[in-house]
């Protein structure tokens, strides 16, 4: 199975939760920390489960997520 790596730009995240909802492997979660804009940003809670599908990056309205596939 493909392996992926997800990177979240905390300062761009507005905690809408779309990425959390649409991740098929439950990799992402709303974190406890707050960015400079006052939003609890998303974190990779289960990074080892990422398959690199990039669904999270596609649905992110703020382009705060990048996904890399390991080959």
C-alpha positions in Angstrom: 0.0 0.0 0.0 1.2 3.5 -0.7 2.7 5.6 2.0 2.1 9.3 2.3 3.3 12.3 4.3 1.0 15.2 5.2 2.2 18.7 6.1 -0.1 21.3 7.5 0.7 25.0 7.5 -0.7 25.9 11.0 -0.9 29.6 10.3 -3.1 29.1 7.2 -5.5 26.7 8.9 -8.9 28.0 10.1 -10.0 24.7 11.7 -13.0 24.2 9.3 -12.6 20.4 9.7 -13.1 19.4 6.1 -9.8 17.6 5.9 -10.6 15.7 9.1 -14.0 14.7 7.8 -12.8 13.6 4.4 -9.6 11.7 5.3 -10.4 8.0 4.7 -7.8 6.8 7.2 -8.5 9.2 10.1 -5.0 10.7 9.9 -6.0 14.2 10.9 -7.5 15.8 14.0 -8.2 19.3 15.3 -5.2 20.0 17.6 -5.1 21.6 21.0 -2.7 24.4 20.1 -3.9 27.8 18.7 -2.3 29.7 15.8 -1.7 33.5 15.7 -5.3 34.0 14.3 -6.9 32.2 17.3 -7.8 29.0 15.5 -7.1 25.5 16.8 -5.3 24.1 13.8 -5.3 20.6 12.4 -2.5 18.2 13.1 -1.5 14.8 11.8 -2.7 12.7 14.8 -2.0 9.4 13.0 0.7 10.2 10.4 1.8 6.6 9.9 -1.7 5.8 8.6 -1.5 8.3 5.7 -1.8 6.7 2.2 -1.0 9.8 0.3 -4.5 10.1 -1.3 -4.4 13.9 -0.9 -8.2 14.1 -0.2 -7.4 16.5 2.6 -5.4 18.9 0.4 -8.1 18.9 -2.2 -10.9 19.9 0.2 -8.9 22.4 2.1 -10.4 25.9 1.3 -7.2 27.6 2.5 -4.6 25.5 0.7 -3.0 24.8 4.1 -2.2 21.1 3.4 0.4 19.5 1.2 0.6 15.7 0.7 3.7 13.8 -0.5 3.7 10.2 -1.6 6.7 8.0 -0.8 7.7 5.8 -3.7 
